[in-house]
Amino acid sequence: MLACRDIELTLGGNDILRGLSVTVEPGECVAVIGPNGAGKSTLFHVLSGALKPDLGDVGLDDRRLQNWSKRELACRRAVLPQASLLSFPFRVIDVVLLGRSPHAGRTKRSDDVRIAEAVLLETDLVHLADRLYTTLSGGERQRVHLARVLAQIWRLGQSLSDDAASYLLLDEPTNNLDLAHQHALMATARRFATAGNGVLTILHDPNIAATYADRLYVLDQGRVVGEGVPETVLTKEMFESTFGIPVTVMRHPTHDRPVMVPA
């Protein structure tokens, strides 16, 4: 399990996170939503280990993040930030293989290539494998970086126990993607969780969150103001009080999840 408990964080004299606790279990996809300035990306950086909280603990499998070596942690937890900069004209498959760097000396090159190929297939990027990264569109580049971080923690076929699950952290991963690829990316994250891993994603669109997440956290002013399955969290009252916009809540006709429509 990946978890942070009772997190307090002040930046620039402002209380950004206030007594915040979040958990991600193996086998589940967790989405975090909230208005701008709610603390979503700050929470993401705390869970990834990029920011150290003033108070509270962050841990993986009941072991504090600071007690993991960087290499150990990189083999179990991969992070996709909002923007990933790369200006070298690498082939797409070579960018994906960069994700295997933490495993250097521990895995065979042939296995790394098999993993890269499996991830390209999973993310529907096989047709771009030999394209130069610098020739891709912004949305294609985002998908390549998803493949890269998946390759970092991908396993070849073995079953998982809870203490061997991998964790994927995604910060607003649907940015720069068209509608079809937004859903394709989230479906990939959903399958990764269903395989026994944990996924946490920061999202702006509550309808995408409702479609793919097992549980939601709603943040507002650095606090958790809602937590649970989409059916219980995404209510008209919660949405209007947190986001300040009137909505109508309906049921999706095929997957029976809540759908938010501006009133």
C-alpha positions as CSV (number, residue, x, y, z in Angstrom):
1,M,0.0,0.0,0.0
2,L,1.1,3.6,-0.8
3,A,-0.1,6.0,1.9
4,C,0.3,9.4,3.4
5,R,-1.2,10.1,6.8
6,D,-2.0,13.4,8.6
7,I,0.1,15.5,6.2
8,E,0.7,19.1,7.0
9,L,2.6,21.3,4.6
10,T,3.2,25.1,4.5
11,L,4.8,26.8,1.5
12,G,5.6,30.5,1.3
13,G,3.7,31.1,4.5
14,N,0.5,29.4,3.2
15,D,-1.0,26.3,4.6
16,I,-1.2,24.1,1.4
17,L,-2.1,20.7,2.9
18,R,-3.9,20.4,6.2
19,G,-4.2,17.1,8.0
20,L,-4.5,15.2,4.8
21,S,-4.5,11.4,4.5
22,V,-4.7,9.3,1.3
23,T,-4.2,5.6,0.6
24,V,-3.8,3.6,-2.6
25,E,-4.2,-0.2,-2.3
26,P,-2.9,-2.8,-4.7
27,G,-5.6,-3.5,-7.3
28,E,-7.2,-0.1,-7.2
29,C,-7.3,3.1,-9.3
30,V,-7.7,6.2,-7.1
31,A,-8.5,9.6,-8.5
32,V,-8.0,13.0,-6.8
33,I,-10.1,15.9,-8.0
34,G,-10.7,19.4,-6.7
35,P,-10.8,23.1,-7.8
36,N,-7.6,24.9,-8.8
37,G,-5.4,25.6,-5.8
38,A,-7.0,22.8,-3.7
39,G,-3.5,21.2,-3.2
40,K,-3.8,18.3,-5.7
41,S,-0.4,18.7,-7.3
42,T,1.2,19.3,-4.0
43,L,-0.3,16.1,-2.7
44,F,1.1,14.4,-5.8
45,H,4.6,15.7,-5.1
46,V,4.4,14.5,-1.4
47,L,3.3,11.0,-2.4
48,S,6.1,10.8,-5.0
49,G,8.7,11.9,-2.5
50,A,9.5,15.1,-4.3
51,L,8.2,17.2,-1.4
52,K,8.8,16.4,2.3
53,P,5.8,17.3,4.5
54,D,6.2,19.4,7.7
55,L,4.2,16.8,9.6
56,G,2.9,13.4,8.9
57,D,4.3,10.2,7.2
58,V,4.5,9.0,3.6
59,G,5.2,5.3,3.1
60,L,5.2,2.4,0.8
61,D,4.3,-1.0,2.3
62,D,4.5,0.5,5.8
63,R,8.1,1.7,5.2
64,R,8.7,5.4,5.1
65,L,9.8,6.7,1.6
66,Q,13.0,8.1,3.0
67,N,14.0,4.6,4.1
68,W,13.9,3.3,0.5
69,S,16.9,3.7,-1.7
70,K,16.2,5.8,-4.8
71,R,16.8,2.7,-6.9
72,E,14.5,0.5,-4.9
73,L,11.8,3.0,-5.0
74,A,12.2,3.6,-8.7
75,C,11.7,-0.1,-9.3
76,R,8.4,-0.1,-7.4
77,R,6.9,3.4,-8.0
78,A,6.8,5.4,-11.3
79,V,5.8,9.0,-11.7
80,L,4.4,10.8,-14.7
81,P,4.4,14.6,-14.1
82,Q,2.3,17.1,-16.0
83,A,5.2,17.9,-18.3
84,S,8.2,15.7,-19.3
85,L,11.0,17.5,-21.2
86,L,13.1,15.6,-23.8
87,S,14.7,17.3,-26.7
88,F,16.9,14.5,-28.1
89,P,15.9,12.8,-31.4
90,F,15.6,9.3,-29.8
91,R,13.4,6.7,-31.4
92,V,10.2,6.1,-29.5
93,I,11.2,2.6,-28.4
94,D,14.5,4.0,-27.0
95,V,12.6,6.6,-25.0
96,V,10.5,3.8,-23.5
97,L,13.6,1.8,-22.8
98,L,14.9,4.7,-20.7
99,G,12.3,3.6,-18.2
100,R,14.2,0.5,-17.6
101,S,17.2,2.4,-16.2
102,P,16.6,1.5,-12.6
103,H,16.9,-2.1,-13.5
104,A,20.3,-1.8,-15.2
105,G,22.5,-4.8,-14.2
106,R,19.5,-6.7,-12.7
107,T,17.6,-7.6,-15.8
108,K,18.6,-8.9,-19.2
109,R,18.6,-6.5,-22.2
110,S,16.4,-9.0,-24.0
111,D,13.8,-8.8,-21.2
112,D,14.0,-5.0,-21.2
113,V,13.2,-5.0,-24.9
114,R,10.4,-7.4,-24.4
115,I,8.9,-5.2,-21.7
116,A,9.3,-2.1,-23.9
117,E,7.5,-3.9,-26.7
118,A,4.7,-5.1,-24.4
119,V,4.2,-1.6,-23.1
120,L,4.1,-0.1,-26.6
121,L,1.4,-2.7,-27.4
122,E,-0.5,-1.8,-24.2
123,T,-0.4,1.9,-25.0
124,D,-1.2,1.5,-28.8
125,L,2.1,2.9,-29.8
126,V,3.6,0.0,-31.8
127,H,3.2,1.9,-35.0
128,L,5.4,4.8,-33.6
129,A,8.2,2.6,-32.3
130,D,10.8,3.7,-34.8
131,R,9.6,7.3,-35.1
132,L,11.8,10.1,-33.7
133,Y,10.4,11.5,-30.5
134,T,11.0,15.1,-31.7
135,T,8.7,14.5,-34.7
136,L,5.7,13.6,-32.5
137,S,2.7,15.8,-31.5
138,G,2.3,16.9,-28.0
139,G,-0.4,14.3,-27.3
140,E,1.8,11.5,-28.8
141,R,4.7,12.6,-26.7
142,Q,2.5,12.4,-23.6
143,R,1.5,8.8,-24.5
144,V,5.2,7.9,-25.0
145,H,6.0,9.1,-21.6
146,L,3.2,7.1,-20.1
147,A,4.8,4.0,-21.9
148,R,8.2,5.0,-20.5
149,V,7.0,5.1,-16.8
150,L,5.0,1.9,-17.3
151,A,8.1,0.2,-18.6
152,Q,9.9,1.3,-15.4
153,I,7.6,-0.9,-13.2
154,W,6.3,-3.4,-15.7
155,R,6.6,-7.2,-15.0
156,L,6.7,-10.0,-17.5
157,G,3.8,-12.3,-16.5
158,Q,4.5,-13.2,-12.9
159,S,1.8,-13.1,-10.3
160,L,1.9,-10.3,-7.7
161,S,1.6,-10.4,-3.9
162,D,0.5,-7.2,-2.2
163,D,4.0,-6.5,-1.0
164,A,5.3,-6.7,-4.6
165,A,2.7,-4.5,-6.3
166,S,3.9,-1.5,-8.3
167,Y,2.5,2.0,-8.1
168,L,1.8,4.4,-10.9
169,L,1.4,8.1,-10.1
170,L,-0.1,10.3,-12.8
171,D,-0.4,14.1,-12.6
172,E,-3.2,15.4,-14.9
173,P,-2.2,12.7,-17.5
174,T,-5.1,13.6,-19.9
175,N,-3.8,17.1,-20.6
176,N,-3.0,17.6,-24.3
177,L,-4.9,14.5,-25.3
178,D,-8.0,14.3,-27.6
179,L,-11.1,12.7,-26.2
180,A,-10.4,9.2,-27.6
181,H,-6.8,9.2,-26.2
182,Q,-7.9,10.5,-22.8
183,H,-10.1,7.4,-22.4
184,A,-7.5,5.1,-23.9
185,L,-4.9,6.4,-21.4
186,M,-7.3,6.0,-18.5
187,A,-8.3,2.5,-19.7
188,T,-4.6,1.6,-19.7
189,A,-4.2,2.8,-16.1
190,R,-7.4,0.9,-15.2
191,R,-6.0,-2.4,-16.6
192,F,-2.7,-1.8,-14.8
193,A,-4.6,-1.5,-11.5
194,T,-6.8,-4.6,-12.3
195,A,-3.5,-6.6,-12.8
196,G,-2.8,-6.1,-9.0
197,N,-1.0,-2.7,-9.0
198,G,-2.0,0.6,-7.5
199,V,-2.7,3.8,-9.5
200,L,-3.2,7.3,-8.3
201,T,-4.1,10.0,-10.7
202,I,-4.8,13.7,-10.5
203,L,-7.7,14.7,-12.7
204,H,-9.8,17.8,-13.6
205,D,-12.7,16.0,-15.3
206,P,-15.0,14.4,-12.7
207,N,-16.7,12.4,-15.3
208,I,-13.5,10.7,-16.4
209,A,-12.7,10.1,-12.7
210,A,-16.1,8.6,-12.1
211,T,-15.7,6.3,-15.1
212,Y,-12.3,4.8,-14.2
213,A,-11.6,5.2,-10.5
214,D,-12.5,2.8,-7.8
215,R,-12.3,5.5,-5.2
216,L,-12.2,9.3,-5.3
217,Y,-10.7,11.9,-3.0
218,V,-12.1,15.4,-3.3
219,L,-9.7,18.2,-2.1
220,D,-10.6,21.8,-1.2
221,Q,-8.2,24.3,0.4
222,G,-5.8,21.5,1.3
223,R,-8.3,19.2,3.0
224,V,-10.1,16.1,2.0
225,V,-13.8,17.1,1.8
226,G,-15.0,13.8,0.2
227,E,-13.7,10.3,-0.1
228,G,-15.2,7.0,-1.3
229,V,-16.7,5.4,-4.3
230,P,-17.9,7.7,-7.1
231,E,-21.5,6.9,-6.4
232,T,-21.4,8.3,-2.9
233,V,-18.9,11.1,-3.4
234,L,-20.1,12.8,-6.6
235,T,-23.3,14.3,-5.4
236,K,-24.9,17.5,-6.5
237,E,-24.4,19.0,-3.1
238,M,-20.7,18.1,-2.9
239,F,-20.0,19.4,-6.4
240,E,-21.8,22.7,-6.0
241,S,-20.2,23.5,-2.6
242,T,-16.7,22.5,-3.7
243,F,-16.6,23.7,-7.3
244,G,-19.1,26.5,-7.1
245,I,-21.0,25.5,-10.2
246,P,-24.6,24.2,-10.4
247,V,-24.8,20.7,-11.9
248,T,-27.3,17.9,-12.6
249,V,-26.1,14.4,-11.6
250,M,-27.3,11.6,-13.8
251,R,-26.5,7.9,-14.1
252,H,-24.5,6.8,-17.1
253,P,-26.7,4.5,-19.3
254,T,-24.1,1.7,-19.7
255,H,-21.7,1.6,-16.8
256,D,-24.1,3.0,-14.1
257,R,-21.6,5.6,-12.8
258,P,-22.5,9.2,-12.0
259,V,-22.3,11.8,-14.7
260,M,-22.0,15.5,-14.0
261,V,-23.7,17.9,-16.4
262,P,-23.6,21.7,-15.8
263,A,-27.1,22.9,-15.0
